[in-house]
């Protein structure tokens, strides 16, 4: 049977203070993806084999990683010093703010014009919807969404996935991961994404299927910001 793995990798700039997610050592910040490996179950032999594989793939001690089973949420392999210490989560929090928005807006996402000077990309991203916004990690788009939700709504979504969430008085920029104000433990972020992408998050309900499609669309592509 195929076992899917949610992978979060951090480039340790300044001894692990910069949080990004990647599948390769030169990947863009805030990229997350999945891979599949054949295994009969999550046993110790399999976990050891996967751990050895990732140690070979990422030999640099400046790269840390966590690999979780999407089926069980268990950690299969990791190389991350103090993975329970909260650090700025950056753009990895954007899907949770987007979920808070869509749950309070009839499960419809808007289109948005990302104009020059309003985003990390100087020229702006132009007109875009949720798929391109997540793929490009468009700050302008997500700030627009965050402006139409309350911190309490975002905190409620975050808590469902085991995250602390933003501060109670968070600004729209804080709620999309800017300024380093929203801090989460890497282990918690990894578990939250495993929940979003895994079998546990898309049962029979239409909302579950919608949530999984939304996350898989955007998080499989790289972004910046």
N, C-alpha and C positions, 0 to 999 in steps of 0.2 A: 504494500500500500504506500502511497506517496504521503510523506509527512512534510507539511509546509512550515517554514521557519520565518518568524519576524526577526529582522536583523537591525540593530541599531549600533552604529559605530561612531565614536567620537574622536576627532583629531585633538590631541592634547597640546594645545598651544598655551604656554604659560602654565605648565604642569596641570593640565586638565581643566582649565577654567573656561575654555571655549567649547560649547556644546553644538555639535552638528551630527547628522546621521548620514551614513554613506555605505556603499557596498565595495568601493575601491578606495585605495589610499589617497587618490587624487580627485575624489568626487567632490562635487559642489556641496556647500553647506546645506543642511536641512533636506537631504535626500534620503528616502527610505524605500526599501524594496523587499521582495520576498524571493525565496528560492525553494526548490523542492528536492528532497533527498529520499531515496527509497529506504524504508526501515520497517521491520515488523512491529516494533514497539519502541517506547522511549526507555530502553534499558541502559545499563552502565556501559556496556561495550560500545553501543551506538554513540552515546554521549562522548565517550573517550575518543572515538574515531573522528567525530565532528570537531571536537576541540583541537585535535592534532591538525586537522585539515585547515582550520581557520588560523591556527598559529603559524602554519606554513604560508598561508595566503597573505597574512598581515604580520610579517616578522618584526616590523618596527615597534619598539616599545612606546612610541608616540601615538600609537593608534590603539584605542580600547574598543571592545565590542561586547555585546550581550546577544545571545541567540536563544529565543524562546520557542517552544512548541506552540503552534497556533491551536492545536487540539486540546492541550492540557494547561497551557500557560506556564509550564515548568521551564526553568532555565536548563538548557542543554549544554551550553558552553559559554564561558565568559573570560575576558581579561580586562578587568576594570577595577582600579583601586578605589575603594570606598564608594561603591555604586549607590549607596543609600544616602549620600550627602547631596542635598539640594543645590543645584546650580542653575543659572539662567537657561531656560529651555528654548528661547528664541522662537523661530517660526514653527517649531513642532507643535505648538499649542493652537495654531490656527484652525485645524479641523474641529476642535472642541468648541471654539467660539462660533464657528460656522454651524455646528450642530445646534447650539443654543438658538441661533438665528432661525434656522429652518424649522425647528420644532415650534416656534412661536409665530411663523409666517406661512402656515399651511403647506409646508414642505415644498416651497417654491423659492428658488434663488433668483435674484435680480441680475440684470446686466448692468455694467458700470463702465464709465469712461475714466480710465487712468490717464490723466493729462500730464504733460511735461512738468517736472518739478514736484510731483506729488508722491513719488515712489522711489525705491532704491535705484531703479533704472532711470537715469536723467531724462530721457526722452518720453518716458511713460510707456505703458503697454497698449494704449488705445482702448477700444471697446472690447470688453471680454465678459464671459460668464464664469460660473464656478469652476468648470473643468480647466480652462486656461489659467484662471486665477490661482488655483492650487498648484498647477504644474509650474507656473512662473513665480510662485510665492509672492504674489502682488500685494504689497503693503496697502496700497490705496484701496483696493477692492475689499480687503478684510477690515480695514479701518472703517469703511463705509458700513459693513455688516455690523461691526462692533458698536457703531453709533446707534443702532436700532435695537440693542439688547441691553439689559442691565447686568452689572457685575454679579448680582445674585443669580441670574439665569445661567450665566457662564459657570459660576461656582457649582451650581446644581448638576450641570452636565459633567463637569470635571470630577466631582465627587463620585458620580456613578461609575467612573472608570478608575477609581482609586487615586486620583490626583488631588493636590491641595487646592488648585484653582488660583485665580488672581486675588489680589487684595479686595476687600469689600468696597473700597473707594477707587478702584482701578479706573484709569482713563481708557478710551477706545484703543489708544496706542499700546497701553499696557496689556490689554486683552488680546493683542495679536503678537505678543512676545517681544515688543520693542523695549529698549532701555534696560533690559535685564531685570525688570521688576517681578515678572512671573517666574518663580523658581520651582523646579521639581527635581526629585531624585532620578537619575538615569534609570534605575531599576523600575521606578513607578511609570516613567514614560514608556519603557519597553513593554511593561505589562499592559498599559493602556492601549498601545498599538496592537498588541497581540489580541486583545479583546475586540478591537475595532475590525481587525482583518480576519480573525479566526472563526472557526465554526460556531463558537459560543455566541457570536454577535449577529448571526443571520439565520434565525429560526424561521418559523412559518409566517411571521408577520411581514406585511409589506414594508413597514418602517425599517425592520431589520435588513431587508434586501436593499432598500434605498440607501441606508447608512453604509453598507458594505460597498455598494457601487461607487458612492461618493468618495469614500476613502481610497479605494483602489485606483480610481481615475487619477487623482491628483498626486498621491504619495508615491506612485510608481515613477514619476518624472522628477527630474532635478529642479531646483529653484535656488534663488539667492535671497538674501535679506534675512 
